[in-house]
Amino acid sequence: MNGARLAENLRKTRSKVKIVLFTGNLQVPEPDLSSVDAVIYKSDGVEVLLETVERLLAEPQLPASLLAPGIREWIHDLEALIEDDQLDKKQIDPG
């Protein structure tokens, strides 16, 4: 199962959850975009991913604690590591 299929399945059961597709594929097929709220390319870097997650969490919907407990702390810690040059962006690449 790829990320687009996972997003499609997740959207069916949890329609209000924000979904970000973080991909190395620069040519995401149009149908794969219908189940996600944002697409971030790995080449854009982790800063763009973090900004997008923060933006989506700031949108009024469900409280962030219901979406993913601890996500705001995780983002804060990750930003601190990047800011202090303790984390290379390439270390984040899960692919």
C-alpha positions in Angstrom: 0.0 0.0 0.0 1.4 3.4 -0.9 0.7 6.7 0.8 -2.1 7.7 -1.5 -4.0 4.4 -0.8 -3.4 4.8 2.9 -4.8 8.4 2.7 -7.8 7.2 0.8 -8.5 4.5 3.4 -7.9 6.9 6.3 -10.2 9.5 4.7 -13.1 7.0 4.6 -12.9 6.3 8.3 -11.6 9.6 9.7 -12.9 12.2 7.3 -11.8 15.2 9.4 -8.2 14.2 10.0 -5.7 16.3 8.1 -3.5 14.3 5.8 -0.2 15.4 4.3 1.4 13.3 1.5 5.1 13.5 2.0 6.6 12.0 -1.2 9.7 11.7 -3.3 7.5 11.3 -6.4 7.5 14.6 -8.2 4.6 13.5 -10.5 1.8 12.5 -8.2 -1.2 11.3 -10.2 -4.2 13.7 -10.0 -6.5 11.0 -8.5 -4.0 10.5 -5.6 -4.5 14.1 -4.6 -8.2 13.8 -3.8 -7.7 12.2 -0.4 -5.0 14.6 0.9 -5.0 18.1 2.3 -1.5 18.9 1.2 1.4 17.4 -0.8 5.0 18.0 0.2 7.8 16.8 -1.9 10.8 15.4 0.0 13.0 17.7 -2.1 11.2 20.7 -0.5 12.7 19.8 2.8 11.5 19.3 6.4 10.9 23.0 7.0 8.1 23.0 4.4 6.7 19.9 5.9 6.7 21.4 9.4 5.1 24.7 8.1 2.4 22.7 6.4 1.6 20.6 9.4 1.5 23.7 11.6 -0.8 25.5 9.1 -3.2 22.5 8.9 -3.3 22.1 12.7 -4.0 25.8 13.0 -7.2 25.5 10.9 -10.3 25.1 13.0 -11.5 21.5 12.9 -10.7 19.0 15.6 -8.4 19.8 18.5 -4.8 18.7 17.7 -4.8 16.5 20.7 -7.5 14.4 19.1 -5.7 14.2 15.8 -2.3 13.1 17.2 -1.5 13.5 20.9 1.8 15.2 21.3 2.2 16.5 17.7 2.8 20.1 18.7 5.6 19.1 21.1 7.1 16.8 18.4 7.1 19.7 15.9 8.6 22.1 18.5 11.4 19.6 19.4 12.1 18.9 15.7 12.3 22.6 14.9 14.7 23.1 17.8 17.0 20.4 16.5 17.0 21.8 13.0 17.6 25.4 14.3 20.6 24.2 16.4 22.0 22.3 13.4 21.8 19.1 15.4 19.7 17.4 12.7 20.6 17.1 9.1 17.5 17.4 6.8 18.6 14.2 5.1 18.3 12.3 8.3 14.5 12.9 8.2 14.0 11.3 4.8 12.1 8.1 5.6 12.5 6.8 2.0 
